[in-house]
Amino acid sequence: EAQVTQNPRYLITVTGKKLTVTCSQNMNHEYMSWYRQDPGLGLRQIYYSMNVEVTDKGDVPEGYKVSRKEKRNFPLILESPSPNQTSLYFCASRPFASGRWNEQFFGPGTRLTVL
Amino acid sequence: TQLLEQSPQFLSIQEGENLTVYCNSSSVFSSLQWYRQEPGEGPVLLVTVVTGGEVKKLKRLTFQFGDARKDSSLHITAAQPGDTGLYLCAGARETSGSRLTFGEGTQLTVNP
């Protein structure tokens, strides 16, 4: 089954404790992205990657890191989480075709609470 | 300020009623997508519109892209409880490369 998986689905942590949220897709998609979703603000892009070893900042990259060492994986790293990073996080992937938008597939989400 | 403004933010209607959700911007988009999200899940793509004035239909859902490619609407005919969810519009600007900008969403509740 074609899918995007995220782990963990739920995480409660404390300020300053480094954490990683994993994302994996089995559709051989070039493009992967991380979003956070907050009430009244919709989905905001954190980072995206157009292929292996190619990453770029989205609209709200501060406090986050990503890596793309393999095509299927795109982990999100919070080196020193703070309470304002409490949010619902989504990973997404799609084929990359210059000049047109293909369907973007979203993972099930990770609800993160930083105390 | 949101680049894409959706209205209304909340909508509660009775089964069988019609409704329209709007997605507006002052920017031009090369394409616009509509997604539906249910609680505990990620958004799922409903449609992509790319041509100004384009109209697409998906069963009881009708999507329209404005002539100037700055706005879009989603019309649902004879709403059903299964239509309940968060509806999100998302636009790709020609100047933003591969980035997609989302509206804040419209939470629709259809009561039986």
Interface residues (C-beta under 8 A of the other chain):
Chain A: V4 Y31 S33 Y35 G40 L41 G42 L43 R44 Q45 Y48 M50 G58 D59 F90 A92 F96 R100 W101 E103 Q104 F105 F106 G107 P108 G109
Chain B: Q2 L4 Q6 Q9 S30 S31 Q33 G40 E41 G42 P43 V44 L45 T48 V50 L88 A90 A92 S98 R99 L100 T101 F102 G103 E104 G105
